[in-house]
């Protein structure tokens, strides 16, 4: 599956259908939309973690 991550969604969808046990056809938007949703959720989680950290002092930022 790792190789599918290096392809555009439009090309990865038919390849994934060939290796996954899927009864129905999948479109590129079926693979793209959940991937974008997961990416947005991960970005929001990381941003909230950064917001909770105390600001670095001047001496720490020079290291």
C-alpha positions in Angstrom: 0.0 0.0 0.0 2.9 2.3 0.6 3.4 2.8 -3.2 -0.2 4.0 -3.6 0.7 7.0 -1.4 3.1 8.2 -4.1 0.4 8.4 -6.8 -2.3 10.9 -7.5 -5.6 9.8 -6.1 -7.1 9.3 -9.6 -4.3 6.7 -10.3 -4.2 5.1 -6.9 -8.0 4.2 -6.7 -7.9 1.6 -9.5 -4.7 0.1 -8.2 -6.1 -0.2 -4.7 -9.2 -1.9 -6.1 -6.9 -4.5 -7.7 -5.3 -5.4 -4.4 -8.1 -4.9 -1.9 -11.1 -7.2 -1.5 -13.7 -4.7 -2.8 -17.0 -5.7 -4.2 -17.8 -2.3 -5.7 -15.8 0.1 -7.7 -14.2 3.0 -5.9 -13.6 6.4 -7.3 -10.7 8.6 -6.6 -12.9 10.9 -4.5 -13.6 7.9 -2.2 -9.9 7.7 -1.5 -9.2 11.4 -1.5 -11.9 12.7 0.7 -11.3 10.5 3.8 -7.5 11.1 3.4 -8.0 14.9 3.4 -10.3 14.6 6.5 -7.7 12.6 8.4 -5.0 15.1 7.4 -7.1 18.0 8.6 -7.7 16.3 11.9 -4.0 15.5 12.4 -3.2 19.2 11.6 -5.7 20.4 14.1 -4.3 18.0 16.8 -0.8 19.2 16.2 -1.8 22.8 16.3 -3.6 22.4 19.6 -0.5 20.6 21.0 1.7 23.6 20.0 -0.8 26.0 21.5 -0.5 24.2 24.9 3.3 24.5 25.0 4.8 27.4 26.9 6.7 29.9 24.7 10.4 29.2 24.4 12.8 31.7 26.1 15.4 33.5 24.0 18.2 31.3 25.3 16.3 28.1 24.3 15.5 29.3 20.8 19.3 29.9 20.1 20.2 26.2 20.6 
